[in-house]
Amino acid sequence: MLGALEGSAPDPNDPATKNCTPPPAKDYTRFLLTDGLKGARIGIPRAFYYDAVTPPGEEKPRGGLHEDQQKVMAEAIAILRQQGAIIVDPADIPSVISKDAENNLLKWNTCSGLENAKGKDDSCSIVFKYGMKRDFNKWLASLGPSAPVKTLTELRNFNLAHTAAGSIKFGQSQLDNADEIDLDADRARYQADRAKDLKLAGAEGIDAALKQNKLDALLFPGATGASIAAKPGYPTVIVPFGRVANAPDVPFPETFEAKPSPFAVSFTGTACSEPRLLELAYAFEQATKRRVPPFSVP
């Protein structure tokens, strides 16, 4: 599937598709090796992702795993060792444990929601909302004159005019935030925020943790590493593994009998590391085979 999704040539509208050289014939199946974990160096980013930490200038700790999640990850790490992997624990991400608030990833979130509207976004990255307006308007323009809406503003107004039909059942704060962006006046801020995202998530984040510990990959619990990997565009392969109690912060009604929630493990690497990650993930999957089909509805 990955080979097919890559296409026959890089996308002329997406420069990032030129960054990595695919394998011959775009055949990734050659990396599906059952002994792929032997000798692999896998790091455990304990701080925040496994154990709660208190960011600089704050009083309360953030992150960490619940007890049942901790048990799942402890078992996964034990299996990795059994399969010949070298576990580096901890292999903390430098930008996550930095004592300097300006260079601490936990102090630099993505602007999102009403609380990060224009004028309230000084301490978060505007990259997401800037890119949403820029790219959504560009995509709408590509649809031609017959498109029912031609700008993000027109889409927002359409949604407001059709609220009775359920057009914005969950609100549209992300669209509102993006549409406040001035693509010309806010370009310098976008470029600065993009550079900081790449520094904290990439150079001083995942890349630094990998380099300092000579790692093949980092092992994140569930999808907790998705945010940091997404900023520099680094790959992650998630493998189904365990199940944990389905207990959200806002509890379910007493009459609702919640089934256990899936809890996977994620192998994350640097740019263009898909082949190595597939080796690691496939070997782990074949050694465990924990995937359980979804519950069927009676």
N, C-alpha and C positions, 0 to 999 in steps of 0.2 A: 504493500500500500504506500509506503513512504517513497519508494522509487517511482511509482506512478504519479504521486502527488507532486513530485519535483518538476514534472513536465520535461519536454524534449530540449528546452533551452531556457536560460535565465529570462525572467519577466522584465521587459524593457521599462515597465513602470515601477519596478521595485529593485533598486540597486543592491539591496541586501541579498538578493538571490544569486549574485555573482561572487559572494564572499567565500563560499565553500566549494571544493571540488568533489563531485559525487563519485562513487565507485564505478568501475567499468560496467557499462550496460545498466547503470543505476540499480544494480542488484545488491540489496542490503542483506539478503538471506545468507550470504557467505559469513556474516558476523554472528549468526545464531549458533553459538558454540556452547555445549553443555559444560565445558571446563573453563569457561571465560572468567571465572572468579579466581582461579589459581594464580597467586602472586599479585593480584590486584590490590592497590592501595586505596582504601576507602576511608574518607574522613567523616567524623561525627561532629557536626556544628552544634555543640551542646548549648551555648549561650543563646537564649531566647527561643530557639526551635525545640529544644528538649527541656531546658531548665529556665525558669523565669529569671529575668535580670531587670535591674532598675536603671533606666537611661539617665545620663547626666542631667542634673537639674530637676529630676522628678523624685517623688517620695515613694511611690508604689511600684512594685515590680510588674513587668509585662511578660507575656508569652508563657512558655512551658507547656508540659503535657499533663493530662489527668492520669490517675494511677493506672487505669486499664490501658490507656494509650502507651504509657511507659512500659508496661508488660509486653505489649505487642512489639514495640521497637527493640526491647531487650532480647526477645526471642529472634527477631530478624537479624540482629547483630551476631548472635550466637551461631546462627545458621551460616552467615557469611564466613565466619571463622572456620566452621566445619568444612566449608567448600574451598578453603585455601586462601581466602582473602586476608590481607594484612589490615587490621583496623587501627586507625590513628584516632585516638579519643582522649582529650578533645581536639578538634580541629576547628576552633572558633573562627568566625568571619571577622577580620580586623575592624571593619567599619561598624559592626554590631556591638563590639565591646569597647570602641573608642571612648575615651573620657572627655574628648572635645565635642561639645554639642554640635558645633558647625560641621563636624566630620563624622557624626554618628548617624547611621542609616535609620535607626528607630526614631530619630527626631526629624526625619525628612520623609513625610508621607506623600502620597499622590493626592492632589486636590480633588475632593469628591463631595457631592451632596451640598445641601443648602448652607452648611456651616463653612464651606470653602468657596462661596460665591465671590465675585470680583470685589476687592476691598477687604476680603477676609482670607486672602490666600498668600500672605507674605511668607509663611513658614512651611509651604508645601509646594510640590512640583506642578506647574501648569501644563506639563507636556501632554497629558492625556486630553485635557479639554481643548487645548490649542489644536492638537492633531485631529480631534474629532471634527471641529468646524472646518479646518482646511481640507481634510480628505473627504468628508461627507459632501461638502459643496462641490468638490471636484468630481466625485462620483455621480452626483445628481446631474451635473452639467454634461456628463458623458451619455446620459440617457436620451438626449435630444429634446426637441420642442414638444413632443407628445407627453412628456413626463407630467404627472398630476401636480407635483411640487418641484420647484427648481432650486430652492435654497433651504438651509436649516431653519431659517426664520419662517418660511412658508410651512414647513412640516410642523413646527411648534404651533403655529396658528391653526392649522388643520386639526391637530389633536385637540386644541382648546374648543374648537367649534363642534367637535364630535364626542365630547365627554359623556354625553348621555348614552352613546353606543359603546362605552368602555374603552375609548382610545388611549386613555392614560390612567388605567386602573391603579398603577403603582407610582403615579407621578411622572414628571419629566425633568427633575432637577439637573440631571446630567446634561440634557440638551440645553436647558436654560443657561447653565454655567458656560457651556461651550459657545453658545451664541453671543455671550457677552464679550467674547474675545475679539480684539481688533487685530487681524492678521498682520497688519503693517506695524502699528504702534507697539504691539506686544511681542514682535519677533525677537528682539534682543533678550527679553526676559525668557522667552521660550528656549533660545539657544543656550543661555546660562543655566537654566534648569535642566536641560537635556545633558549638558556637560557634567553637572553635579550628579545626575542619575547614573550616568555611565561610570563616574569615578567611584561612587559609594557602592553601587551594586556590582560593578565589573572590576576595575583595576584595584580598588581597595576592598573589594568584597569577595566574590567568588574566585576571581583570578588570584588574588593574594592568598586566600586560604589554600587553594590548590598548589600554588608555587611554593609557599613556605613549608608545606608538608609533603611535597612531591607526590601528590594524589592523582589517581585516575578519575575520581568522582567524589562528590559529597552525597551523603545519605540523609534525606529529609523525611520527617514523618508526614504521612499523608500528602497533601498538596501544599504544605506550609512554605515550601521553597518557591512556589509559583511566582510570587510577586517580585522577589529579588532577581530571579532568573529572567523574567520577562523584560526587565528594563534594558539590559544589554542585548537581549534576544538570544539567550543561551538555551540549549536544549535540555529537556527533562524527559525521562522515561519512567512512567508510574506502573508499578506491578501490584495487582490485588494480593492481599496477604492475610489480614486479620479482620476481626469485627470487635466493636466496642459498644458500650451502652449508649443508646440514643437518648442523650439527656442534654438538651439545649439550655442555654442560660435562662430563657423564658420557658418554664416547664410546660409540658403538654397537659391538657385537662386530665383529671384523674381517671376518667372513663376511657381514655385513649391508651391502647396497649401498643407501645412503640416496639418495633422489631429492632434488633441490633443494627448498628450502622457500619458500613464497610470502612476499613481503615487500611490504606495501602502504604507502600514505601516508594520513595522517589529517588532515582539516581540522576544527579545533575552534574554537568560538566561545563567546560568553557566553549567558546565558539567552535563550531564544526566538529564537535566530539561525538556526533550521533553514532558512528560505527562502534566506538569503544563502549558507549552507554548501552547499545543494543546487546553487545557481548555480555556485559555485567547483568543486565536485566533479564536476558533470556536464561542465563545460567541459574540465576536466582529463581526465576519462574519454574524452570524444570525441576529444580531441587525441592520446591515446596508445593507447587500445584494447589494453591489455596483458593483460587477463584471459585466463588459459589454463584450459580445462576440467580438472577433477581427473584424475589418472592413473587409468586403469581397471585393475581387477584381472583378470589372465588367467584 
